[in-house]
């Protein structure tokens, strides 16, 4: 994907990263059109511990670049996850309006938390 968008100013991309990614790798990706990071957490048996130093450092590096994090998780996890991103002061894209509970819809705790 990076190869395809590199050099074309109309295209931008997001990547999935290991939290130990080095700053110079992010810099290179940025020069090639990457503008964000996707965190895919749907269906994981256990959420990663994003309170660790490695994740906090990665979030800081992403925020310093002005990139966004595209969070793809089940709505029930939003109350647990959102405070970490807020503390990191990172631009956040929440996929599918936070995936509210299909039965409770906009009255679900996760959706209310997302909109707060």
Residue, then its C-alpha position, 0 to 999 in steps of 0.5 A: x500500500x505504501x508503495x502505491x501511494x508514495x509519490x502521489x499527493x492525492x493519496x494517503x494511508x493508515x498502517x497497523x503498527x507494532x507499539x515498538x515502532x521507531x521514530x525514524x520508521x514513522x518519519x519515513x512512512x510520513x514522507x510516503x503518505x501515511x497519516x494515521x494508524x489503525x488499531x484493529x481490536x474487533x474479535x481479539x480474545x483480550x484487548x492489548x494493554x495500551x497503558x504500557x510504556x510502549x503504547x504510550x510512547x507510540x501514541x506520543x509519537x503519533x500525536x507529535x506527527x499530527x497523525x490520527x489513530x483509527x480505533x476499530x473496537x466493539x462499543x462495549x470497550x470504548x469506556x475503557x479505551x477512550x481515556x487512554x487516547x484522551x490522555x495521549x492527546x492524539x487525534x482519534x477516529x472511532x470506527x462505525x460510531x463506536x459500534x453501539x449495542x444493536x439492541x440499546x442503540x444510542x441509549x447504550x452506555x458505550x455510545x453515550x460515553x463516545x458522545x460525551 
